């Protein structure tokens, strides 16, 4: 699994299970993640990598600077997940 900056991930455990986030930074076995709304870029959540399922989507660097752009990018994944 390659969790690089900008990778869209889904939470596999915790109260946010099933939610989509974007990886802002990785450090050993943890990652700082943001969804742009409940977890803004200014206050990301630290989560263990084993509790994250990565997608093959990586957002460009410009999309990671602004909470609204992160929300827009993640909305696509939320809609697809709701369809299932």
C-alpha positions in Angstrom: 0.0 0.0 0.0 1.3 3.4 -1.0 -0.1 6.2 1.1 1.3 9.3 -0.5 0.2 12.9 -0.1 -3.1 13.4 -1.8 -4.2 9.8 -1.8 -8.0 9.4 -1.2 -8.6 6.9 1.5 -11.6 5.3 3.3 -11.7 4.8 7.1 -12.0 1.1 8.0 -12.4 1.6 11.8 -13.5 4.1 14.4 -16.5 6.4 14.6 -15.7 7.7 11.1 -15.8 4.2 9.6 -16.8 4.4 5.9 -15.9 8.0 5.5 -13.5 9.3 2.8 -10.5 11.4 3.6 -7.3 12.7 1.8 -3.9 11.9 3.2 -1.9 15.1 4.0 1.2 13.5 5.5 2.4 10.1 6.6 4.8 9.4 9.4 5.7 5.8 10.1 2.5 3.8 10.7 0.2 6.9 11.0 -1.2 9.4 8.6 -2.7 12.9 8.9 -6.0 12.9 7.1 -8.6 15.6 6.2 -12.0 15.7 4.7 -12.3 19.4 4.4 -15.3 19.8 6.6 -15.3 18.0 10.0 -11.6 17.6 9.8 -10.2 20.7 8.0 -6.6 21.1 6.7 -5.8 23.2 9.7 -6.8 20.4 12.2 -6.2 17.1 10.5 -6.9 13.7 12.2 -4.1 11.3 13.0 -5.0 7.7 12.0 -3.1 4.5 11.8 -2.5 3.3 8.3 -3.9 -0.2 9.1 -7.3 1.6 9.7 -7.3 3.1 6.2 -8.2 1.6 2.9 -6.5 3.4 0.0 -8.0 4.1 -3.3 -6.1 4.5 -6.5 -6.9 8.2 -6.7 -4.3 10.8 -5.9 -5.4 14.5 -5.9 -3.1 17.2 -7.3 -1.3 19.5 -4.9 -3.5 22.4 -5.7 -6.6 20.5 -4.4 -5.0 20.0 -1.0 -4.5 23.7 -0.2 -8.2 24.5 0.3 -10.9 22.8 2.4 -13.6 23.5 -0.2 -11.5 21.8 -3.0 -11.0 18.7 -0.8 -14.8 18.6 -0.1 -15.5 18.7 -3.8 -13.0 16.0 -4.6 -14.3 13.7 -1.9 -18.0 14.2 -2.8 -17.5 12.0 -5.8 -16.5 9.1 -3.5 -19.4 9.7 -1.1 -21.9 9.6 -4.0 -20.4 6.3 -5.3 -20.4 4.7 -1.8 -24.1 5.8 -1.2 -25.1 4.1 -4.5 -24.0 0.7 -3.0 
